[in-house]
Amino acid sequence: MPIKNVVSWIAMVSAYVENWDIGNARKVFDEMPERNVALWNAMIMGYMREKSGVDKGFELFGLMPERNAVMYACVITGFVRSARVDKAREVYDGMCREWRDPFCSNALMNGHLKMGRLEDAVRVYEEMMVKNVVSWSTMVDGYMKASCFEDGFGQNGYGKEALEKSKDLKKYGSWALVTGSTDGIGKAFAFELAKNGLNLVLVGRNPEKLSNVSSEIRLKCVGIEIKEVVFDFCGDLSYGISMIKDVIEGLDVGILINNAGVSYPYARFFHEVDDELLTSLIKVNVEGTTKVTQVVLPGMVMRKKGAIVNIGSGAAIVIPSDPLYAVYAATKAYVDQFSRCLYVEYKDKGIDVQCQVPLYVATKMASIKRSSFFVPSASGYAKAGLRWLGHEPRCTPYWPHSVIWAFLYSLPEAAIDAWRYGFCLKIRKRGQLKDSKKKE
Ligand SMILES: NC(=O)c1ccc[n+]([C@@H]2O[C@H](COP(=O)([O-])OP(=O)(O)OC[C@H]3O[C@@H](n4cnc5c(N)ncnc54)[C@H](OP(=O)(O)O)[C@@H]3O)[C@@H](O)[C@H]2O)c1
């Protein structure tokens, strides 16, 4: 070839690598006048595929001018596959936290588990900033393998821990406060908490709905005490908060579920969001969540125990954008970061703060009447939600939602943006049509 360019060099190296001829691939690589990232990646991947090449690959990785997350993942899996988990851990510790994607962490967890080191795997799992369904199932599998189930729960209790992620809810205190408890997820949480023997402070804006929910719970869960606070978050927030303060005075409120939330009636562009909707989104989702937390937290700090669950949304975390629901998604991003910071602030004060990130749940907000495998009923969601209480700063409790999350994580953001935009445009069109029919 009279003139070779970078494409021809890459083609040569890749061809040798694909044919397992790593020696000739290296010769070409060494002869090249200049090397780009793709070439470094191809060469290191070639080495890392074989047990005998792992050290050479690692050596080359050390010479790489600019390392990237893909190469870290490749080196870590190479070491894990050669059963050199300590070396994999060393590389993992050396990479910046943002690059530790689930792929790397899952590989390392797997390596630890293969060596029978459950504690080390748990450590990796707990340090993970983003977990996916593979991380979760790897850990469950690890726990299961670590237990013998001789005494029904496993010799060392790990099996039990994996199966029952939930904690004893009453250990936080004998009362729970739920906002938005008159419908959907909040109502379901109230029921589940009562079933677990917790007394309830129910907050809702509609006195009739509130009293109906209380009666239903009293009927099904005999002996549960219930206090009601009628309070519209869109109204006078200070007055509402002072009512909550009075009601919880002297009660050991151990669990707070900040669930009340509003979304758009249907998708719309930001310039179409009127003032009333804008105000309610901010007042209910942001101010309400913040102020209720502020009034309940001091008691928890005093008692050195408590759990706060703030209901976020996949709209802010799972998908890169939620076009035509901009303000809703942004308020939920606030909830997420608010929770993450409080988690760190109050962790050593015995308070577990968590943001739960549901995807679609069959409620009136989602305009979905029937549940399905990927869309749980409110009660299905609440059951899963309570199992996760106190376990992580951010979680997606209903596991099929994690499957969707993992799938979306593997797609390019631009593709998800385009799909979501098209999807929401259709919702907007349907909503506008309904509106115009109502006006006729
Ligand atoms: N459903 C989903 O697919 C989904 C997905 C992700 C996140 N979420 C989040 O999950 C939470 C619960 O939603 P959901 O699906 O259960 O919705 P929902 O069925 O509409 O219930 C919302 C609850 O919040 C209450 N609420 C609304 N505005 C209020 C206000 N101004 N003052 C006081 N209470 C108010 C409602 O009271 P009324 O009974 O009087 O209406 C109801 O009890 C929300 O934070 C939502 O953002 C839901």
The ligand as a MOL file (V3000), in Angstrom:
LIG
                    3D

  0  0  0     0  0            999 V3000
M  V30 BEGIN CTAB
M  V30 COUNTS 48 52 0 0 0
M  V30 BEGIN ATOM
M  V30 1 N -47.5230 6.6800 38.8710 0
M  V30 2 C -46.3630 6.7410 38.2710 0
M  V30 3 O -46.1710 6.1920 37.1740 0
M  V30 4 C -45.2210 7.4730 38.9150 0
M  V30 5 C -43.9590 7.3440 38.3200 0
M  V30 6 C -42.8900 7.9910 38.8980 0
M  V30 7 C -43.0810 8.7250 40.0500 0
M  V30 8 N -44.3180 8.8490 40.5980 0 CHG=1
M  V30 9 C -44.4390 9.6440 41.8200 0
M  V30 10 O -45.1260 8.9070 42.7970 0
M  V30 11 C -45.8200 9.7940 43.6760 0
M  V30 12 C -47.2450 9.3240 43.8240 0
M  V30 13 O -47.8650 9.3920 42.5670 0
M  V30 14 P -49.1320 8.5170 42.1720 0
M  V30 15 O -48.8230 7.9100 40.8870 0
M  V30 16 O -49.5460 7.6920 43.3060 0 CHG=-1
M  V30 17 O -50.1610 9.6990 41.8930 0
M  V30 18 P -51.6860 9.8960 42.3140 0
M  V30 19 O -52.4070 8.6180 42.2480 0
M  V30 20 O -52.1410 11.0350 41.5090 0
M  V30 21 O -51.5720 10.3180 43.8510 0
M  V30 22 C -50.9610 11.5100 44.2300 0
M  V30 23 C -51.2500 11.8060 45.6580 0
M  V30 24 O -50.7490 13.1150 45.9490 0
M  V30 25 C -51.8330 13.9090 46.4180 0
M  V30 26 N -51.7270 15.3050 46.0550 0
M  V30 27 C -51.6920 15.8200 44.8090 0
M  V30 28 N -51.6750 17.1580 44.8760 0
M  V30 29 C -51.6980 17.4800 46.1730 0
M  V30 30 C -51.7270 18.7170 46.8760 0
M  V30 31 N -51.7470 19.8730 46.2390 0
M  V30 32 N -51.7690 18.6890 48.2270 0
M  V30 33 C -51.7900 17.5130 48.8870 0
M  V30 34 N -51.7880 16.3210 48.2900 0
M  V30 35 C -51.7340 16.3070 46.9450 0
M  V30 36 C -53.0760 13.2980 45.7850 0
M  V30 37 O -54.2380 13.7170 46.4600 0
M  V30 38 P -55.7080 13.4530 45.8340 0
M  V30 39 O -56.0570 12.0380 46.1950 0
M  V30 40 O -56.5570 14.4330 46.5400 0
M  V30 41 O -55.6230 13.6590 44.3650 0
M  V30 42 C -52.7550 11.8210 45.9440 0
M  V30 43 O -53.0080 11.3930 47.2410 0
M  V30 44 C -45.6850 11.1790 43.0700 0
M  V30 45 O -44.6930 11.8900 43.7630 0
M  V30 46 C -45.2500 10.9040 41.6500 0
M  V30 47 O -44.5220 11.9560 41.1150 0
M  V30 48 C -45.4060 8.2370 40.0600 0
M  V30 END ATOM
M  V30 BEGIN BOND
M  V30 1 1 1 2
M  V30 2 2 2 3
M  V30 3 1 2 4
M  V30 4 1 4 5
M  V30 5 2 4 48
M  V30 6 2 5 6
M  V30 7 1 6 7
M  V30 8 2 7 8
M  V30 9 1 8 9
M  V30 10 1 8 48
M  V30 11 1 9 10
M  V30 12 1 9 46
M  V30 13 1 10 11
M  V30 14 1 11 12
M  V30 15 1 11 44
M  V30 16 1 12 13
M  V30 17 1 13 14
M  V30 18 2 14 15
M  V30 19 1 14 16
M  V30 20 1 14 17
M  V30 21 1 17 18
M  V30 22 2 18 19
M  V30 23 1 18 20
M  V30 24 1 18 21
M  V30 25 1 21 22
M  V30 26 1 22 23
M  V30 27 1 23 24
M  V30 28 1 23 42
M  V30 29 1 24 25
M  V30 30 1 25 26
M  V30 31 1 25 36
M  V30 32 1 26 27
M  V30 33 1 26 35
M  V30 34 2 27 28
M  V30 35 1 28 29
M  V30 36 1 29 30
M  V30 37 2 29 35
M  V30 38 1 30 31
M  V30 39 2 30 32
M  V30 40 1 32 33
M  V30 41 2 33 34
M  V30 42 1 34 35
M  V30 43 1 36 37
M  V30 44 1 36 42
M  V30 45 1 37 38
M  V30 46 2 38 39
M  V30 47 1 38 40
M  V30 48 1 38 41
M  V30 49 1 42 43
M  V30 50 1 44 45
M  V30 51 1 44 46
M  V30 52 1 46 47
M  V30 END BOND
M  V30 END CTAB
M  END
